[in-house]
Amino acid sequence: GSLFERDRDALPILLQIFSTSQYFSDLLIQDPGGYDLLRVTEGQPVHRDVLVAELAAEIDVLADPAAVSAALRRYKRRETLRIAYGDLIRGQSLETVASQISFLADAIVEAAVRFARRQLTEKRGRPGRPDGQPARFAALAMGKLGGVELNYSSDIDLVFLYECDGKADGPRPTTNVEFFDRLVRDVVKLLTEPTDLGYAYRVDLRLRPEGERGPVAHSLEAALSYYDVMGRTWERQAYVKARPVAGDRDFGHEFLQSLEPWIYRRYLSLADITGIKALKRRIEHRVSHEGDESRNVKTGRGGIRDIEFAIQFLQLLNGGDLPDLRTGNTLEAIAQLENVGCLTHQERSLLDENYRFLRKIEHRLQIMFDLQTHLLPEPPGELRKLAIRMGYRDAPQKTALAAFDADYQSKTAINRKILDHLLHDAFGDDAQTEPEVDLVLDPDPPPEKIAAVLGRYPFRDVPLAYQNLVSLATEKLRFLLTRRCRHFLASIAPGLLKTIAATPDPDSTLVNLEKVSDSLGGKGVLWELFSFNPPSMKLYVELCSSSPYLSSILIGNPGMIDELMDSLVLNKLSTRESLRETLDELSRGAEDLEPILHSFKNTMQLGVGVRDILGKEDVHASTAALSDIAETCV
């Protein structure tokens, strides 16, 4: 009663917390003073360095591992309540909530590393370098912690590195290998060992070099050698999110800078793309085998993992020469990918909105009982409760459950469609097409590679053919998306070159193709169309190969891409009556008819010519249609 008297907002605040999270409710009941602390802090975000310094000061005065373990867990509980208050009561953004959860993990890992190293140094001495200086040590976060987008209840993926081999200067002989192996095990124990207060974090070390078979800590030289010789595409993808979080963070940054040429190569080969697709299929197969595909917010079709795969694929594809894309944070990457032209504005908006939606579901699922779960509840009653916790309300037209389910189905379907469009459908798995795809994706191929790939086709002048091919991958207007243009040209390159090679004069066809495409503006739109509609590509090549007149219309009238695309899907020829209606509409109120007549004539003749090339009209129908166009203009 006294609480509600002195704080009139207490009842609605507590009801909101109690209805959203049994775990947080239990914490408040166990610590009655915790609520007052929440009201003082109001869930305001705290800077990372403040959290690190605050916890370090508390740990520095402790000497007993059990006391340290308890202090880490108490600190996590207290700060997680603060973060949840900001999330549930203050409605803070996903960026704020996820970064606060991540910074809290940073502080706890840093405190564990400091204490464990202090204790081990007292026993075994200080590990050194050959020059006598202390050997540096760093913990790298991978996954969501690395991307500063951690969940309320999540494993933390860590990789531990030390500077070099050597030995400690303690009373008994200890190599650096032995010292840092023991240090990592002590750190992991502080974080993971169950106590009366639970554990601080579940720690996953499987992303380290050699995985579970390798040592828990690697020297700088050993790690760099491993990735140089044995590093795989999925490991490069994992390192997109890597971030130093504890120990000597400058040392961690130096290591990642050394790895950048390996992570973000000059270009992403078809073999790399196939590897990314294969990893995605394996994950999907496992989820499907477990029977949770339709309910899994993370790994189900159109779930969080689909968005992350699409984004990381584009980062690896384009990050070699675009440093702005080298971020581990998904939302930042989505924004940057639009800025550099790899995503359309619509794709960026949809992915950003849908990612926030799915992550909010993930948070609401996990904070209920502090469980690492990504599964939507099966019973309709429980699913309705989740919908209400997400902010949905019953309405006369639609229940909260129905509205939530409709949004979930719609958003996940869109996510999957975007992933398929950018990755699965765009690039096949046929190894025979690899050279053509790689030739377009490689920004600077050596002459022998150009000759080897294009030499398989009947081009008389291979260097000129390559120049024209490169031009097809480049938008001439600055506001158009050259990155996207190259992406989809690479996806159709094998089929396009094969179709060009089948024409009577491949060199001339490619030259004409380059001129026509340049005049259209927006080549990337065409390549996207051709990636899922190969017959349109064949028609386009035939037009550039066998119809100089139609080609001249396109070349002489820049910007006719809409008219061309309309002609590619034209179902039937226009009647004389419809031609007159169209021209009347176009010329209504016009002061100068000449440009309107020219544009009308070109557009209509293009449509007739395309249907003629397709063989959909006989010569009598085509000539009659051309006569109708002429009479209408007259």
Secondary structure as UniProt FT lines:
FT   HELIX           2..6
FT   TURN            8..9
FT   HELIX           10..20
FT   HELIX           22..30
FT   HELIX           33..41
FT   TURN            42..43
FT   HELIX           48..60
FT   HELIX           65..88
FT   TURN            89..90
FT   HELIX           94..124
FT   STRAND          127..128
FT   TURN            130..131
FT   STRAND          137..142
FT   HELIX           143..146
FT   TURN            147..148
FT   STRAND          156..162
FT   STRAND          167..168
FT   HELIX           176..192
FT   TURN            196..197
FT   STRAND          203..204
FT   TURN            206..207
FT   TURN            209..210
FT   HELIX           211..213
FT   STRAND          217..219
FT   HELIX           220..230
FT   HELIX           233..239
FT   TURN            240..241
FT   STRAND          243..247
FT   HELIX           249..263
FT   HELIX           270..290
FT   TURN            293..295
FT   TURN            297..299
FT   TURN            301..302
FT   HELIX           304..318
FT   TURN            319..320
FT   HELIX           323..325
FT   HELIX           330..339
FT   TURN            340..341
FT   HELIX           345..369
FT   HELIX           380..389
FT   TURN            390..391
FT   HELIX           400..419
FT   HELIX           420..424
FT   TURN            425..426
FT   HELIX           431..433
FT   HELIX           434..441
FT   HELIX           447..454
FT   TURN            455..458
FT   HELIX           462..472
FT   TURN            478..479
FT   HELIX           482..501
FT   HELIX           506..520
FT   HELIX           523..532
FT   HELIX           534..546
FT   HELIX           548..556
FT   TURN            558..560
FT   HELIX           561..568
FT   HELIX           576..587
FT   TURN            588..589
FT   HELIX           594..614
FT   HELIX           619..633
//
